[in-house]
């Protein structure tokens, strides 16, 4: 990694994508893989973020999404999690994340 980019993934154009021109320009040179680590539980518009990720992937590219167990961060980051995420259990987290993939492509 040689470049750093800070983007507010909660700033989106509803129904479309992440609202950041630098982020959109990344699609000019698509990625083989995208790793979204410990991010999904803090997204206010996950569908738009996942849709943006699809635009950034090469055909056949993969996206890996990880999140920590509900119990792992309850003392430190619960205040930052979206209400929906904080109320679901880990099985529901997997199901909802899968639906973000399904309904954002």
N, C-alpha and C positions, 0 to 999 in steps of 0.2 A: 504494500500500500504506500502510495506516495502522495496522494491528495486527500484533503479533508473537506467535508462539506457539512454544514449544519443547516437542517431544514426543519421547519415546524410542520410535522405530519398531521397536525390537527387543523391546519389552515388549508381548506379544500374548496373546490368549486363543487357544490352539491350535485350529486349524480354524475360527476365527471372524473376529476382527478385531484391530485395534490396541486395547490395553487402556488407554484414556484417555477419560474422560467428556467433557472439553473437546473432544477430537477428534470424538467421536460427535455432539456438539451441532452441529458444523458442517453436518451433514446436514439441519438444519432450513432452511437456505438454500443449496441445492446450487449447484455451480460449473459454469460453461460449459466450463472447461478446468482441467486439473491438469498441472503441469510437475514432474517428478521428475528433478532434475539431479544427476548424480554421487552417487547414493544407493544404487542397486540392488546394487552390489558389496559393500556393507557390511551388508546385511540378513540376519539370521539366520532370519527367517520371511517371505520375500517374498510367499508366497501370501496370507497374512493381510493384509499391507500393501496389496497390489493389490486384494484384496477390499474393504478399507476405502475405497480410492480410488473403486471403482465406486459405493459407497453415497453418496459425496460429489458425484458427477457428476449433472448434469441429464440427462434422456433426450436422447440424441444428442450429449452432451458428449464431449470428447476428452481423452485423457491422452497426454502426450509424455514419454518416458523417454530420457534421454541418459546415456551413461557414457563415460569416457575410455578411450583405448586402453590395453591392458595395459602397454605400454612407457612410457606417459606418466607413470605414477605409481609405477613399481616401486621407486624409491629412497626415496620418502617415505611411502607409505601401504600397502605390501604387508602389513605386520604387522596392519593393521586390516581388511583384506579377508577375507571368508569363505574357507575352504580351497577349497571348490568353485570359487569365482570365480577365485582366484589360479591354479588349475591349468588353467583353460580358455583357449583362444585367443579372439581377437576375434569370429570367425565363430560360435563356440560361445556367446559372450556374447549375440549377437543372437538365436540360436535359443532359448536358455534364457529370455531376457527375453520373447520372444514366447510361450513356454509359460506364463509367469506370467500374461500377459493371458488366454490361452486357458482355463486351469484355475482361475482365481480368480473368474470372473464368475458 
